[in-house]
């Protein structure tokens, strides 16, 4: 069997997911309870009333509009709790009997202990009448669906079937089951025998306004059979007075039955018309709950043309906010498996006005169709001007103590309270814990108390307190009092307090603590000193509830917080509390803190002091640092294409004096081997963080070829007395400097230096210089001795053998 409008039927099933939350409030302002609208509904608008078509036939005669579980869930949403001693329709059960099949209904199979929801569903399917229409009929006739204390008579005449206005009810149709069954059957009697009745569709009909014929009639063209059936069942049309007050009473000639049927159906289930936008979005607005300053709006929506999550537009008194309905709803996914589960929404929108707000949700169409209204609700906002109470305004030493509580209905956050003493204002925040306030206003929490001491000169002072508005509404004057403040007595006591903390965030140093002068409730000054910075003076008047709790006679307004902008380095911070009178100041202590240098992305700096060559060894020295850190950095030293990384962490007091923030440990002095010939020596400072590396400097060096052996001549080896004399010359062609000569006597070597002047050698070897001669005397023993001489290479490479001689000492 094909079930029309399946998506609307399932919408009713899923609507059972929503639940309400009761909000308790207390004087001095009344805050509303949560409002939870029902299935895809829209608040009825009298301009939509059509006396000739109260409800479309396809809607009224849809026996598959809901299922028993949907009906049960719907009834439970209307009545959360039943009054003691009563049975509400959501809990009602009875035994039912069999009803025969006839031309109007398909009969009924009776059962024991059937629920009201089961009875309604089975009757609707048997007789082809909408379950929604039967629910509305029960509400219209006896208010059964929303009643928390229904009487036995309400059940006995549940639908008004067989209960004419001018006679008692027919006992044959009494009782809930019979009332529902025979009312549904009666509408089928009307439908299948339309000419039996005075009110007929397809023609003009004069319909009474009221049982009192003197009230007159309205000429109505009845467009369809469902509307004709409603007029036959309740033979009155609402007059203009009844329509002008759609949710109330009209005048003495008003009748409300058919008006209430149409209005209730619209409020509960949406339009009484067949959907004009079958390809547009559908869904359910399941709850609109007032929260401080706004509304939580929950439900789901799907577009028939897409499985993607849709946008929704939430309108509050015409102000529209767009959201994406993409919250997982497994129940929706189970009912629409081809669309998936991500179609739910639960969003918070701000209230637009104090009092009632019209909240509507529209699904934004994709593909065919157009945007579709998912539902509307009228909800009273938790909004308005602040409320509160001044509990105490009393004189204390040097000031006035004020205490009380304040909150803004628009927000759960603590609000400011302004305290004016003779027109001079100060600010405190109502953020102290007040469990009693939380108990009276549970939606707002406990952080709404205030207690403060404000300084005041002796004399009669006028004190006024104002709660400062944060949302809709205006500031609220909590009250004014006159207080006599006595003259302060200075007993010469020193201030007390604590230097709580010094912290650093980037370049910002924050110093905090508290200070009190025991001789006054007025705030005191504190002096803060930071290494290499000017002295800071800060007034200790910040709110410190912990201090107020520990020293109640002075109040909480004795905290201090100040900041300083610092670069990196180590700082000593000291705080002194300044006495307001006699007794001297008090040191609150000192703290030392090391502040990292902020990384500003600067490149390293430095200087290449020297590059020297000895043989094939290069010595490179200088300094390098990164201004963004106090730590040493690496330097990369390149000789030609060969590079080596070193750490520039040598002591350089001159650099530390020039850059005290970075300190002295940034020097480098390294040696490397260089190849023969000309080379570039370059040094790079390597960045520790952001920013690039930097070239510190480059120099060009030349390294001679030291692979050639020395040359020379052993000119004389002789004896003088008891000594051996050796003479000659030698030099290394790779250098002009004198070289060593090793003299071996009987295998025992002795070094000498070939540095005596030899102009003849200089003449024979231009460019080598003259300091290459040697003459040395060595004492020895009598006998024969072998003397050998070797010039030594200046760096590396081979030495040279000049020769050996044998001499005899007598």
Protein Blocks (a to p, Z undefined) as FASTA:
>chain_A
ZZehklmmmmmmmmmmpccdddddddfbdcddddddddddddddfklpcfklmbafklmm
mcklbcfklmmmmmmmmpmbacehiacfklgccddddddddfkbgbjaddehiafklmmm
mmmmmnopafklmmmmmmmmnommmpcbdcfklmmmmnopoiafkbccdfklgcjklmmm
mmmmmmmmmmmmmmlpmbdghiacdddfbfblknopaddddfbfklmmmmmmmgcdcdfk
lmmmmmlcfdfkbcfklmmmmmmmmmmnopfbdcfblmbccdddfbdcddehiacddddd
ddfkbcbdcdddddeehiacddddfbccfklmmmmmmnojalcccdddddfbecjddddd
ddddehedddddfbdcdddddedddddddfbdcddehiacdddddddfkbcbdcddddde
ehiacddddfbccfklmmmmmmnojmlcccddddddedjdddddddddfbecddddfbdc
dddddddddehiacedddfbacdehjaccdddddddfkbcbdcddddddehiacdddddf
bccfklmmmmmmnojalcccddddddedddddddddddfbehiaadebdcddddddddeh
iacddddfbacdehjaccdddddddfkbcbdcdddddehjbccddddfbccfklmmmmmm
nomalcccddddddedjdddddddddfbecddddfbdcddddddfkbccddddfbdcdeh
jaccdddddddfkbcbdcdddddeehiacddddfbccfklmmmmghkajalcccdddddd
edddddddddddfkeccdddfbdcddddZZ
